[in-house]
Amino acid sequence: MATRETSDTIVLFRNAWGEVDKRFDLGRLGLPSDVTALLAEAFRGHCVGLTAETQRHFYGSLRVFASFAQEENAIADVADVTSRMVGRYRAWLDRQTGSDGKGWSASSKANTLAVLRQLIDWTKRHAPERLPNRIDFPYNPWPNRSPAPRPKLGEGVLKSILQAAYEEIDEAWARFQTGCRILETPGSVKGVDPELCRMVRSIARAGDGVMPAGHEVKIRRSPVTRMGGLRVVGSYLHLTMEYLPAFFLAIAIQTAGNPDPLRRLRRDCQSPHPLDEHRVMIDWGKPRAGVKVKRAQRRSFDRRRPYAAPHLVDRLIAMTAPLALQARASDRDLLFLTKSEKKKTVAVVSMSTLGNGIKRFIARANERIAIWNRAAPERWREPLPDFAMAFLRGSAATQVYTASQGDLIAAQALLNHARIDTTERYVRGPEAARIQTETIARAQALMIGWVMGENTVSQASPAAMPASVPFGHDCLNLLGGDRPGRPCSRLGACLRCPGLVIPLDAEHLARILQAIAALEEARTRIDPTRWALIYADSHRILTGEIYPDFPGELHDAARTIMAGLPTLPVLE
């Protein structure tokens, strides 16, 4: 919710509990008063439902626009806000340089200009009388601005990160359980230093179960130093920034989620799997997932695995329970809570704090790996590279894409993208190029063999024998898929095969129409959740990707053929 203060140039954004979440004073930008009022009203109306990070981005872009107006002396009043001014602003952005002396990237310039365009568009819709002139923005002002693919972490690196994370998670959980035993009894605890017991109980009383600031608790410094410092002692009471990155990285790799939405993972994110009693669903939000209807991000995990994400979430819930009691209302239901040493408040961890924590995690992990390699050189472990949170999602998608032998739909399902071209940008890179080249070559060889009536594989091998598969096309090499020597893992789900070829004739269209009708009939009869999990992808591929390719003149003949086809098995 956005509200006004006494000045129309000040914009307040409040959270669901009525607390002021963000405050922006556009009067400090130095723009003419009527332009400032116009932008403040648009900022207030357009950004009210956006995240705090997006609101800060909008304000930062407005500061850039104000710098342009002052340097170019371009705007005296709102009458100067014209299409010509937009062109001058675009040219001014082209001249800007960063701290390295290089010009801004095309994406940075496009995002900055897009903020002004969105605010002007909002004004056109809601208060057109404020704009005395027509204002047009260029379409795609910086073409070909797709950034270079982000670095991908290989399978070995991802496993090393997970191993290092699990080591710290076990250490954190053991400390927290020890702290729970200390607080449950006033006496000594077996295997625990009595001095540590007295220290943990004293700190818990002083901070109501949460580590207070150093000046807020009166304890002897020498024992604290001997125990590793206040941060180490605090880990006996609750989750600290020393261990939070390990939990975050493990969950981020397993879910392949975006870092910022995962940072705001809720405490009630788990739900039972509708079909498998051993699996648990984890849901998290994603502000950009969908325009009109937000799509939940969701993955299921087998609880029988000791380090599965649901077990990590359970540990986080227990370890952050003392922090949740002291968090503000808007953060109380979130999972990744931490107490700020600077602000002395409990809140969800910020992206900058998390990034710094991951750098320290890498340093600690490499210290342990160096010790391991000196002690056991025959079982060498690779040190962790310097990586960013943004690398994890694309790296996980690339691993799925590689393991499925180039099945982009499998990677799309993992990332929950509405458009497959978005998924392609995530997996783009040398490994994807290699798989695509091999897939194209294999598909071309199969097509030539099919057209020429010749098999490209030795007739002595059973793999060379064609076999009929769903929807009337033929598989020319059952044993030549992603598991050499064994039937292809996509057999029965051939719509996902990258080598799928369906002739554009009436007979095959008839089979496609029959399959679509069977799927739609099943949708009205069976459980909706089961249909969505098992049949929805096939229906989407048939109706959205295969059916539109058939020319319209084939439809009448196909429907005639369809009436004489054998009945398909009933879908359950």
C-alpha positions as CSV (number, residue, x, y, z in Angstrom):
1,M,0.0,0.0,0.0
2,A,1.3,3.4,-0.9
3,T,0.3,6.6,0.9
4,R,1.1,10.3,0.8
5,E,2.7,12.5,3.4
6,T,2.0,16.2,3.5
7,S,4.1,16.7,0.4
8,D,3.0,15.1,-2.9
9,T,6.7,14.4,-3.7
10,I,7.1,11.9,-0.8
11,V,6.0,8.4,-1.5
12,L,5.5,5.9,1.3
13,F,5.0,2.2,0.7
14,R,3.5,0.2,3.6
15,N,3.4,-3.5,4.2
16,A,0.3,-5.7,4.9
17,W,0.6,-4.7,8.6
18,G,0.5,-1.0,8.0
19,E,4.1,-0.4,8.8
20,V,6.2,1.9,6.6
21,D,8.3,-0.4,4.5
22,K,10.0,2.2,2.1
23,R,10.0,6.0,2.0
24,F,11.2,7.9,-1.1
25,D,11.5,11.7,-1.4
26,L,11.4,12.6,-5.0
27,G,11.7,16.2,-4.1
28,R,15.4,15.6,-3.5
29,L,15.9,14.8,-7.2
30,G,16.0,18.4,-8.2
31,L,13.5,18.2,-11.0
32,P,10.9,20.9,-11.7
33,S,7.9,20.7,-9.3
34,D,5.3,19.7,-11.8
35,V,7.5,17.0,-13.3
36,T,8.3,15.7,-9.7
37,A,4.6,15.6,-8.8
38,L,3.8,13.7,-12.1
39,L,6.6,11.1,-11.5
40,A,5.8,10.8,-7.8
41,E,2.1,10.0,-8.5
42,A,3.1,7.4,-11.2
43,F,5.7,5.9,-8.9
44,R,3.2,5.6,-6.1
45,G,0.6,4.0,-8.4
46,H,2.7,1.8,-10.5
47,C,5.1,0.4,-7.8
48,V,2.6,-0.2,-5.0
49,G,2.5,-4.0,-5.6
50,L,6.1,-4.5,-6.5
51,T,8.9,-5.8,-4.3
52,A,11.1,-3.5,-2.2
53,E,14.1,-4.3,-4.5
54,T,12.1,-3.2,-7.6
55,Q,11.0,0.0,-5.9
56,R,14.6,0.8,-5.1
57,H,15.5,0.1,-8.7
58,F,12.8,2.5,-9.9
59,Y,14.0,5.2,-7.6
60,G,17.6,4.7,-8.7
61,S,16.6,5.0,-12.3
62,L,14.8,8.3,-11.5
63,R,18.0,9.6,-10.0
64,V,19.7,8.9,-13.3
65,F,17.0,10.7,-15.2
66,A,17.3,13.7,-12.8
67,S,21.1,13.7,-13.5
68,F,20.4,13.9,-17.2
69,A,17.9,16.7,-16.8
70,Q,20.4,18.8,-14.8
71,E,23.5,18.1,-17.0
72,E,21.7,18.7,-20.2
73,N,19.4,21.5,-18.9
74,A,16.7,19.5,-20.7
75,I,13.6,20.0,-18.6
76,A,12.2,23.4,-17.3
77,D,8.6,22.1,-16.8
78,V,6.4,19.2,-17.8
79,A,5.9,20.7,-21.3
80,D,9.5,19.7,-22.0
81,V,8.7,16.0,-21.5
82,T,8.4,15.1,-25.1
83,S,9.4,12.4,-27.6
84,R,12.4,14.6,-28.5
85,M,13.4,14.7,-24.8
86,V,13.3,10.8,-24.8
87,G,15.7,10.8,-27.8
88,R,18.1,13.1,-26.0
89,Y,17.9,10.9,-22.9
90,R,18.7,7.8,-24.9
91,A,21.7,9.6,-26.5
92,W,22.9,10.8,-23.0
93,L,22.7,7.2,-21.7
94,D,24.9,6.1,-24.6
95,R,27.6,8.5,-23.4
96,Q,27.7,7.3,-19.8
97,T,30.6,5.4,-18.4
98,G,31.2,3.3,-15.3
99,S,34.0,3.2,-12.8
100,D,36.1,1.2,-15.2
101,G,35.8,3.8,-17.9
102,K,33.7,1.6,-20.2
103,G,30.2,2.5,-21.4
104,W,27.1,1.1,-19.7
105,S,25.9,-2.2,-21.0
106,A,22.9,-2.3,-23.4
107,S,20.9,-4.1,-20.8
108,S,21.6,-1.4,-18.1
109,K,20.7,1.4,-20.4
110,A,17.5,-0.4,-21.6
111,N,16.4,-1.1,-18.0
112,T,17.0,2.5,-17.0
113,L,15.0,3.9,-19.9
114,A,12.3,1.3,-19.3
115,V,11.6,2.8,-15.8
116,L,10.7,6.2,-17.3
117,R,8.6,4.5,-20.0
118,Q,6.6,2.6,-17.5
119,L,5.9,5.6,-15.4
120,I,4.9,7.7,-18.4
121,D,2.7,4.8,-19.6
122,W,1.0,4.7,-16.2
123,T,0.3,8.4,-16.4
124,K,-1.2,8.0,-19.9
125,R,-3.6,5.4,-18.6
126,H,-4.6,7.0,-15.3
127,A,-3.9,10.8,-15.6
128,P,-3.5,11.7,-19.3
129,E,-4.4,15.3,-18.5
130,R,-1.0,15.7,-16.8
131,L,0.8,15.2,-20.1
132,P,0.5,18.2,-22.4
133,N,2.4,16.5,-25.2
134,R,2.4,13.1,-26.9
135,I,5.4,11.0,-25.7
136,D,6.6,8.0,-27.7
137,F,9.5,5.7,-26.8
138,P,11.5,3.8,-29.4
139,Y,10.8,0.1,-29.7
140,N,13.9,-1.9,-28.8
141,P,16.3,1.0,-28.6
142,W,19.3,-1.2,-28.0
143,P,18.8,-4.4,-30.1
144,N,20.9,-7.5,-29.7
145,R,21.5,-6.8,-26.0
146,S,21.2,-10.4,-24.8
147,P,23.9,-10.7,-22.2
148,A,26.6,-13.4,-22.5
149,P,25.6,-16.6,-20.7
150,R,26.4,-16.7,-17.0
151,P,29.2,-19.1,-16.0
152,K,28.0,-22.6,-15.4
153,L,29.2,-24.7,-12.5
154,G,29.9,-28.3,-13.4
155,E,28.5,-31.4,-11.8
156,G,31.7,-31.9,-9.7
157,V,31.7,-28.3,-8.4
158,L,28.0,-28.5,-7.5
159,K,28.6,-31.7,-5.6
160,S,31.6,-30.1,-3.8
161,I,29.4,-27.2,-2.8
162,L,26.8,-29.5,-1.4
163,Q,29.3,-31.6,0.5
164,A,30.8,-28.5,2.1
165,A,27.3,-27.2,2.9
166,Y,26.3,-30.5,4.5
167,E,29.4,-30.5,6.6
168,E,28.5,-27.0,8.0
169,I,24.8,-28.0,8.4
170,D,25.7,-31.0,10.5
171,E,28.0,-28.8,12.6
172,A,25.3,-26.2,13.1
173,W,22.6,-28.7,13.9
174,A,24.9,-30.5,16.5
175,R,25.6,-27.1,18.2
176,F,21.9,-26.2,18.3
177,Q,20.9,-29.5,19.8
178,T,23.6,-29.1,22.4
179,G,22.3,-25.7,23.2
180,C,18.8,-27.1,23.5
181,R,20.0,-29.7,26.0
182,I,21.8,-27.0,28.0
183,L,18.7,-24.9,28.2
184,E,16.5,-27.8,29.2
185,T,18.3,-28.4,32.5
186,P,19.8,-26.1,35.1
187,G,22.6,-28.6,35.9
188,S,25.6,-30.0,34.1
189,V,25.3,-31.6,30.6
190,K,27.2,-34.7,29.8
191,G,30.1,-34.0,27.4
192,V,29.7,-30.2,27.6
193,D,32.1,-27.7,29.2
194,P,30.4,-26.4,32.4
195,E,31.7,-22.9,31.5
196,L,29.9,-23.1,28.2
197,C,26.7,-24.2,29.9
198,R,26.8,-21.1,32.2
199,M,27.6,-18.8,29.3
200,V,24.8,-20.1,27.1
201,R,22.2,-19.8,29.9
202,S,23.4,-16.3,30.8
203,I,23.2,-15.1,27.2
204,A,19.8,-16.8,26.7
205,R,18.4,-14.9,29.7
206,A,19.9,-11.6,28.6
207,G,18.5,-11.8,25.1
208,D,15.2,-13.8,25.6
209,G,16.7,-16.7,23.7
210,V,18.5,-14.6,21.1
211,M,22.2,-13.5,21.1
212,P,22.2,-9.9,22.3
213,A,24.7,-7.2,21.2
214,G,28.1,-7.4,22.9
215,H,27.5,-4.4,25.2
216,E,24.0,-5.7,26.2
217,V,25.3,-8.8,28.1
218,K,27.8,-8.8,31.0
219,I,30.0,-11.9,30.7
220,R,33.7,-12.6,31.0
221,R,35.4,-12.0,27.7
222,S,38.1,-14.6,28.1
223,P,35.8,-17.6,28.2
224,V,33.9,-16.2,25.2
225,T,37.1,-15.8,23.2
226,R,38.1,-19.3,24.1
227,M,34.8,-20.7,22.9
228,G,35.3,-18.9,19.5
229,G,33.5,-15.5,20.1
230,L,29.9,-14.4,20.5
231,R,28.9,-15.6,17.1
232,V,30.0,-19.1,17.9
233,V,28.2,-19.1,21.2
234,G,25.1,-17.6,19.6
235,S,24.9,-20.7,17.3
236,Y,24.0,-22.8,20.4
237,L,20.8,-20.7,20.7
238,H,19.7,-20.1,17.1
239,L,20.8,-19.9,13.4
240,T,23.6,-17.4,12.8
241,M,25.1,-15.9,9.7
242,E,28.0,-18.3,10.1
243,Y,25.8,-21.2,9.1
244,L,22.9,-19.6,7.2
245,P,24.7,-19.6,3.8
246,A,25.2,-23.4,4.0
247,F,21.5,-24.0,4.4
248,F,20.7,-21.5,1.6
249,L,23.1,-23.0,-0.9
250,A,21.9,-26.6,-0.3
251,I,18.3,-25.6,-0.8
252,A,19.1,-23.4,-3.7
253,I,20.9,-26.2,-5.6
254,Q,18.2,-28.7,-4.8
255,T,15.3,-26.5,-5.8
256,A,17.1,-24.6,-8.7
257,G,15.2,-21.5,-7.5
258,N,16.0,-17.9,-8.0
259,P,18.0,-16.5,-5.1
260,D,15.8,-13.6,-4.1
261,P,12.5,-15.6,-3.9
262,L,14.2,-18.4,-2.0
263,R,15.5,-15.8,0.4
264,R,11.9,-15.1,1.3
265,L,11.0,-18.8,1.7
266,R,8.1,-19.1,4.2
267,R,8.0,-21.4,7.2
268,D,4.9,-23.1,5.9
269,C,6.4,-23.9,2.5
270,Q,5.9,-27.7,2.8
271,S,2.9,-29.7,1.9
272,P,2.3,-33.5,1.3
273,H,2.7,-34.9,-2.2
274,P,-0.7,-35.8,-3.6
275,L,0.4,-39.2,-4.9
276,D,3.5,-40.4,-3.1
277,E,3.5,-40.7,0.7
278,H,7.4,-40.5,0.8
279,R,7.6,-37.2,-1.0
280,V,7.0,-33.6,0.2
281,M,6.3,-30.5,-1.9
282,I,8.1,-27.3,-1.3
283,D,6.5,-24.1,-2.6
284,W,7.9,-20.6,-2.9
285,G,6.8,-17.4,-4.5
286,K,8.3,-15.6,-7.5
287,P,7.1,-12.1,-8.1
288,R,7.8,-12.2,-11.9
289,A,6.2,-15.7,-12.4
290,G,3.1,-14.8,-14.5
291,V,1.5,-11.5,-15.4
292,K,-2.1,-11.9,-14.4
293,V,-1.9,-15.1,-12.3
294,K,1.2,-15.8,-10.3
295,R,2.5,-19.3,-10.8
296,A,3.8,-21.0,-7.7
297,Q,7.3,-22.4,-7.9
298,R,7.2,-26.0,-6.7
299,R,9.4,-29.1,-6.4
300,S,8.9,-32.4,-4.7
301,F,11.6,-34.2,-2.6
302,D,12.0,-37.7,-1.2
303,R,12.1,-37.5,2.6
304,R,13.9,-40.8,2.8
305,R,17.1,-38.9,1.7
306,P,18.9,-37.6,4.8
307,Y,19.8,-34.2,3.3
308,A,16.7,-33.7,1.2
309,A,15.4,-30.1,1.2
310,P,12.4,-30.9,3.5
311,H,14.8,-32.1,6.3
312,L,16.8,-28.9,5.9
313,V,13.7,-26.8,6.1
314,D,12.7,-28.6,9.3
315,R,16.0,-27.8,10.8
316,L,15.7,-24.2,9.8
317,I,12.3,-23.9,11.4
318,A,13.6,-25.2,14.7
319,M,16.8,-23.1,14.6
320,T,15.0,-19.9,13.7
321,A,12.1,-20.3,16.1
322,P,13.7,-18.0,18.7
323,L,14.4,-15.4,16.0
324,A,10.9,-15.5,14.7
325,L,9.5,-14.4,18.1
326,Q,11.5,-11.2,17.9
327,A,11.1,-10.5,14.2
328,R,8.8,-7.8,13.0
329,A,5.3,-8.9,11.8
330,S,6.2,-8.8,8.1
331,D,9.1,-11.2,8.5
332,R,7.8,-13.4,11.2
333,D,6.6,-16.1,8.8
334,L,9.8,-16.2,6.8
335,L,12.5,-18.9,7.1
336,F,15.9,-17.3,6.5
337,L,16.0,-14.9,9.5
338,T,19.0,-13.4,11.1
339,K,19.8,-10.8,13.7
340,S,21.6,-7.8,12.3
341,E,24.7,-6.9,14.3
342,K,24.4,-3.3,13.0
343,K,20.7,-2.6,13.5
344,K,20.2,-5.0,16.4
345,T,17.0,-6.2,14.8
346,V,15.8,-9.6,13.5
347,A,14.8,-9.6,9.9
348,V,15.0,-11.7,6.7
349,V,18.6,-11.8,5.5
350,S,19.4,-9.3,2.8
351,M,21.0,-10.2,-0.5
352,S,24.1,-8.2,0.2
353,T,24.5,-9.9,3.6
354,L,23.9,-13.3,2.1
355,G,26.5,-12.6,-0.7
356,N,29.1,-11.7,1.9
357,G,28.2,-14.8,3.9
358,I,28.7,-17.0,0.9
359,K,32.2,-15.6,0.3
360,R,33.1,-16.5,3.9
361,F,31.6,-19.9,3.4
362,I,33.8,-20.5,0.4
363,A,36.9,-19.5,2.4
364,R,36.0,-21.8,5.3
365,A,35.3,-24.7,2.9
366,N,38.6,-24.3,1.1
367,E,40.4,-24.3,4.4
368,R,38.8,-27.6,5.4
369,I,39.5,-29.0,1.9
370,A,43.2,-28.0,2.1
371,I,43.5,-29.8,5.4
372,W,41.7,-32.9,3.9
373,N,44.0,-32.9,0.8
374,R,47.1,-32.8,3.0
375,A,45.9,-35.7,5.1
376,A,44.5,-37.8,2.3
377,P,46.0,-36.8,-1.1
378,E,44.8,-40.1,-2.6
379,R,41.2,-38.8,-2.2
380,W,41.8,-35.3,-3.5
381,R,38.9,-32.8,-3.2
382,E,38.8,-29.8,-5.6
383,P,38.7,-26.4,-3.8
384,L,35.5,-24.4,-4.4
385,P,35.8,-21.6,-7.0
386,D,34.6,-18.1,-6.4
387,F,30.9,-18.2,-7.5
388,A,27.8,-16.1,-7.1
389,M,24.3,-17.1,-6.1
390,A,23.1,-16.3,-9.6
391,F,25.2,-19.1,-11.1
392,L,23.3,-21.9,-9.3
393,R,20.0,-21.9,-11.1
394,G,21.5,-22.0,-14.6
395,S,24.0,-24.6,-13.5
396,A,21.3,-26.9,-12.1
397,A,19.2,-26.5,-15.3
398,T,22.3,-27.3,-17.4
399,Q,22.9,-30.5,-15.5
400,V,19.3,-31.6,-16.1
401,Y,19.6,-30.7,-19.7
402,T,22.8,-32.7,-20.1
403,A,21.5,-35.7,-18.2
404,S,18.4,-35.8,-20.4
405,Q,20.5,-35.7,-23.5
406,G,19.3,-32.3,-24.6
407,D,15.7,-32.4,-23.4
408,L,14.9,-28.7,-23.1
409,I,11.4,-29.5,-21.8
410,A,12.9,-31.3,-18.8
411,A,15.0,-28.2,-17.9
412,Q,11.9,-26.0,-18.5
413,A,9.9,-28.2,-16.0
414,L,12.7,-27.8,-13.5
415,L,12.8,-24.0,-13.8
416,N,9.0,-23.7,-14.2
417,H,9.2,-21.3,-17.1
418,A,6.2,-20.4,-19.2
419,R,8.2,-20.0,-22.3
420,I,10.9,-22.4,-23.5
421,D,13.0,-19.7,-25.0
422,T,13.6,-18.4,-21.5
423,T,14.9,-21.8,-20.5
424,E,17.2,-21.9,-23.5
425,R,18.9,-18.7,-22.2
426,Y,19.6,-20.4,-18.9
427,V,21.2,-23.5,-20.5
428,R,23.0,-21.7,-23.3
429,G,26.7,-22.4,-23.3
430,P,29.4,-24.8,-24.6
431,E,27.9,-28.0,-23.2
432,A,24.5,-27.1,-24.6
433,A,26.0,-26.3,-28.0
434,R,27.7,-29.7,-28.0
435,I,24.5,-31.6,-27.2
436,Q,22.5,-29.6,-29.8
437,T,25.1,-30.4,-32.5
438,E,25.1,-34.1,-31.7
439,T,21.3,-34.2,-31.6
440,I,20.9,-32.4,-34.9
441,A,23.4,-34.8,-36.5
442,R,21.7,-37.8,-35.1
443,A,18.2,-36.6,-36.2
444,Q,19.5,-35.7,-39.7
445,A,20.9,-39.2,-40.0
446,L,17.6,-40.8,-38.9
447,M,15.6,-38.5,-41.3
448,I,17.9,-39.5,-44.2
449,G,17.4,-43.2,-43.4
450,W,13.7,-42.7,-43.1
451,V,13.4,-40.8,-46.4
452,M,15.7,-43.2,-48.3
453,G,14.2,-46.3,-46.8
454,E,17.5,-47.4,-45.3
455,N,18.5,-47.9,-41.7
456,T,21.7,-46.2,-40.6
457,V,22.4,-48.9,-38.0
458,S,23.5,-52.5,-38.7
459,Q,20.5,-54.8,-39.3
460,A,22.1,-57.3,-37.1
461,S,21.3,-55.2,-34.1
462,P,17.8,-55.1,-32.6
463,A,18.3,-51.3,-32.3
464,A,17.9,-51.1,-36.1
465,M,14.4,-52.5,-36.1
466,P,11.7,-49.8,-36.3
467,A,9.0,-49.9,-33.7
468,S,5.6,-48.2,-33.6
469,V,5.3,-45.7,-30.7
470,P,2.5,-43.4,-29.6
471,F,0.6,-41.2,-32.1
472,G,1.6,-43.2,-35.2
473,H,5.2,-42.3,-35.9
474,D,8.1,-44.8,-35.9
475,C,11.1,-45.0,-33.7
476,L,14.1,-46.0,-35.9
477,N,16.5,-46.8,-33.1
478,L,15.0,-47.9,-29.8
479,L,18.3,-48.7,-28.2
480,G,20.1,-45.6,-29.5
481,G,18.7,-43.1,-27.2
482,D,20.1,-41.7,-23.9
483,R,20.9,-45.2,-22.5
484,P,22.9,-47.1,-25.2
485,G,22.2,-50.8,-25.2
486,R,18.9,-50.3,-23.3
487,P,15.5,-49.0,-24.4
488,C,15.3,-45.2,-24.5
489,S,14.1,-43.7,-21.3
490,R,11.6,-41.6,-23.3
491,L,9.9,-44.6,-24.8
492,G,6.2,-44.0,-24.1
493,A,6.9,-40.3,-23.7
494,C,8.2,-39.8,-27.2
495,L,6.8,-36.3,-27.5
496,R,9.8,-35.1,-25.5
497,C,12.4,-36.8,-27.8
498,P,14.6,-34.2,-29.5
499,G,14.8,-36.5,-32.5
500,L,11.0,-36.7,-33.0
501,V,9.8,-36.4,-36.6
502,I,6.1,-36.5,-37.5
503,P,5.2,-36.4,-41.2
504,L,2.7,-33.7,-42.1
505,D,0.0,-35.9,-43.7
506,A,-3.7,-36.7,-43.0
507,E,-3.0,-40.1,-41.4
508,H,-0.7,-38.7,-38.7
509,L,-2.9,-35.7,-38.2
510,A,-5.8,-38.1,-37.5
511,R,-3.8,-39.8,-34.8
512,I,-2.9,-36.5,-33.3
513,L,-6.5,-35.4,-33.2
514,Q,-7.5,-38.8,-31.7
515,A,-4.8,-38.4,-29.0
516,I,-5.9,-34.9,-28.1
517,A,-9.5,-36.0,-27.9
518,A,-8.6,-38.9,-25.6
519,L,-6.5,-36.6,-23.3
520,E,-9.3,-34.0,-23.1
521,E,-11.9,-36.7,-22.3
522,A,-9.7,-38.0,-19.5
523,R,-9.3,-34.5,-18.1
524,T,-13.1,-34.3,-17.4
525,R,-13.1,-37.8,-15.8
526,I,-10.0,-38.3,-13.7
527,D,-8.6,-36.4,-10.7
528,P,-7.4,-33.0,-11.8
529,T,-4.1,-33.2,-9.9
530,R,-3.3,-36.6,-11.4
531,W,-4.2,-35.3,-14.9
532,A,-1.9,-32.3,-14.5
533,L,1.0,-34.3,-13.2
534,I,0.8,-37.1,-15.8
535,Y,-1.0,-35.9,-19.0
536,A,-0.9,-32.1,-19.0
537,D,2.6,-31.9,-20.7
538,S,1.6,-34.3,-23.5
539,H,-1.6,-32.3,-24.1
540,R,0.3,-29.0,-24.2
541,I,2.9,-30.3,-26.6
542,L,0.3,-31.8,-28.9
543,T,-2.0,-28.8,-29.0
544,G,0.6,-26.0,-28.8
545,E,3.6,-27.3,-30.7
546,I,2.6,-30.2,-33.0
547,Y,-1.0,-29.6,-34.1
548,P,-0.5,-26.0,-35.4
549,D,2.2,-27.2,-37.9
550,F,-0.4,-29.2,-39.9
551,P,-1.9,-27.3,-42.9
552,G,-5.6,-26.6,-42.8
553,E,-6.4,-28.5,-46.0
554,L,-5.5,-31.8,-44.2
555,H,-8.1,-31.4,-41.5
556,D,-11.2,-32.7,-43.3
557,A,-9.4,-35.8,-44.6
558,A,-7.9,-36.4,-41.1
559,R,-11.3,-36.4,-39.4
560,T,-12.6,-38.9,-41.9
561,I,-9.6,-41.2,-41.2
562,M,-9.9,-40.6,-37.4
563,A,-13.4,-42.1,-37.4
564,G,-12.0,-45.5,-38.6
565,L,-9.0,-45.7,-36.3
566,P,-8.9,-48.3,-33.5
567,T,-10.0,-47.0,-30.1
568,L,-7.2,-45.8,-27.8
569,P,-6.9,-47.4,-24.4
570,V,-8.8,-45.6,-21.6
571,L,-6.5,-43.2,-19.7
572,E,-6.5,-43.7,-15.9
